[in-house]
Amino acid sequence: LVMSMIKIAFKKIKNPNGVIIHSDHGWHYRHISYKNFLRKKGAVQSMSRKGNCLDNAVIENFWGTLKSEWFYLNKFSSVEIFLEQLEHYIYYFNYERDSGVLNYRTPVEVRNEKLVA
């Protein structure tokens, strides 16, 4: 499953060289085939430090927000509809939904500011 998903992700990335892939220390992320695949693509593997939940805090916060703002509030009649609505939510989250934590800016606005600086 992990290899299938990472291959799908890399098909969507035009130039994966230097992309950072962050994970925990699960055995599948330490497997030689996974490590070799990332190395061949030029991706950088990043792992949480053992016993440090703060390393994954940002993505865990996103999953919580996604579930409470979108997933639990909707019913999906098919996988296709689920995936389509998920793409819409992720677009909304990144481009339209401002956040108090980000001084009422969107994630894309914050990233763009950092690119200019």
N, C-alpha and C positions, 0 to 999 in steps of 0.2 A: 504494500500500500504506500509506504513512504517513497519508494523508488518511482512508482507510478505517478504520484503527485509531483515530485520534484522534476520529473521529465516533462510533465504538462506545463509546469511553471516556466521551465527554461525554454520551451517552444514559444512562449509569449514574450520572452525577453530578447530583444534584438542583439544586444551585446552583453552577455553575462559576466564578462571579465571584470573582476573586482567587486561583484555583488556579494553582500554579506548575508549568509544564511545562518540565522540564530536558532538554537534548539537547546533542549535540556540534555542530560547525559544518558538518554535511553539507548539501549543496546543497538537499535537500528541506526541511530545517528553515529555510532562508533564503528559500525560494520565497514569492512575494507571496501566493499563495492560502492557504498555511499560516499565514502571519503575519496575514492578514486574518481567517481563521477564528478564530484565538485571540483576536484583538482584539474581534471581534463577540461572543464568548462571555464576554468580561471576564477571560480568563485572562492570566497573566503569563508571557511567554516568557523562559526563562533558558538561557543557553548556557555551555558550558565555555569557559574562556579558551583561546586557541590555544596548543597545545603544553603544556598543563597537565593531565596525566592524573589528578591528585589531585581535580579537580572531579568526576569520575565514580567515584571510589574506592568510595563506599558502595554504589552500585548494581552496580558490577562485582563487589564482594565478595558481594553477594546472589546474582548469577547463578552465581558459582563455588560457593557453598554449595548452591543449588538443584540444580545439576548433580551435585555429588558426593554429596549426601545423598539425592536423590530420583531424578533423571532417569536416571543411569547404572545405578541399582539396580533399575529396573523395566522391564517390557515392556508395551506397550500394544497391544491388539487393535483399537482404533478411535480415531478422533479424539475421539469423545464420551467414552470412558473416559479418555483422556489429559486432556481438559479438566476432567472431574469430579475426577480425582485431583490435578490441579494446584491446583484450588480448595481441596481438602482440605489440601494441603501448605502453601499460602500462609496458610490459617487457622492451621494448626499453628505455622508460623514466627512469626506475629504474636502469637498468644494463648497458646501452650503451651510453645514452645521457649525456654528461658532461655539466656542467653549470658554467658560470663565477661566479655566486653567491656562488657556492660551490668550488671555486678555481679550476675550470676545472676538477672536480671529479664527479662521478655519485652519486645519493642518496644512493645506496647500499654501495659504498666505504666509504661515510661519516658515515653511520650507523655502519659499521663494525669497523671503527676507534674508534667510541665512545664505542663500546662493549669491545674493547681491553683495552681502557684507564681506 
